[in-house]
Amino acid sequence: MREEDFIVSTTDLQGRITYGNRIFIEFSGYSESELIGAQHNIIRHPDMPRGLFKWLWDAIQGGNECFAYVKNLAKDGSFYWVFANVTPLFDMNGRIEGYFSVRRKPRPAALAVVSELYRQMLDAEMRAGARDAIAASTALLQQTLSEKGRTYDEFILSI
Ligand SMILES: Cc1cc2nc3c(=O)[nH]c(=O)nc-3n(C[C@H](O)[C@H](O)[C@H](O)COP(=O)(O)O)c2cc1C
C-alpha cells in the first residue's frame, strides 16, 4: 500500500461485500461486479489463522470495533498486508445492520511481529486439527497477550 491509500469496504450482516472503494478494487484485482455480493473471504489469504477472524467477528458482532493486521490475497495470487479497523454499522434503532472496514498501510516493524504470531497460531491450528483449530489458536493468542500483560488492543496498537 502507498502512504496516502485508504482501502474501504462494507458488508452485510453475513459478511457479503456491499461496497468497495476504488483502492479496494485496485488492490483486490477483482472488478466491482465480482466483489459486490461476494463473501469478504474472497480475499482471505491461507497464511491467516482462523482464530484471528473469530476474534474479529466476536468483537464486531458484540458491537465493538476491532483493529487487526491482515494479509490479503489478490485475484492474481499476490498478497498485500493491511492495518484494518473494522466496525459495526448501526441502524436508527441501535441494531447492527452491517459492517465497515478501513485499512491503511501497515508499519513494517509491526508486520514482523504479527507474521510471527500468525505463523504460531496457524501452527497451533494445524496441530489441533480442523475441529479444535480455532480454540487452539485463540488459546495461543490469549497466552501471548497475558505473557505481555496487555489486552489485544493495547498489543496491536503498541507494535
Ligand atoms: C467489514 C469487514 C471487512 C473484512 N475484511 C476482510 C479482509 O480484508 N480480508 C479478509 O481475509 N477477511 C476480511 N473480513 C473477514 C471475512 O468476512 C472472513 O471472516 C475471513 O476472510 C475468514 O474467512 P472465513 O470466515 O470464511 O473463515 C472482513 C469482515 C468484515 C465484516
The ligand as an ORCA input file, in Angstrom:
! r2SCAN-3c Opt
* xyz 0 1
  C     -16.217     -5.218      7.151
  C     -15.406     -6.481      7.062
  C     -14.183     -6.457      6.412
  C     -13.414     -7.606      6.287
  N     -12.217     -7.532      5.621
  C     -11.503     -8.656      5.432
  C     -10.297     -8.624      4.674
  O      -9.832     -7.574      4.216
  N      -9.637     -9.799      4.479
  C     -10.103    -10.984      4.978
  O      -9.451    -12.021      4.750
  N     -11.219    -11.040      5.727
  C     -11.931     -9.904      5.949
  N     -13.081     -9.973      6.690
  C     -13.445    -11.245      7.346
  C     -14.155    -12.178      6.403
  O     -15.534    -11.897      6.443
  C     -13.930    -13.655      6.808
  O     -14.378    -13.887      8.126
  C     -12.455    -14.081      6.705
  O     -11.945    -13.812      5.430
  C     -12.234    -15.555      7.031
  O     -12.995    -16.367      6.224
  P     -13.986    -17.423      6.850
  O     -14.854    -16.662      7.827
  O     -14.740    -17.985      5.696
  O     -13.100    -18.435      7.522
  C     -13.866     -8.834      6.839
  C     -15.096     -8.847      7.506
  C     -15.849     -7.702      7.636
  C     -17.166     -7.752      8.370
*
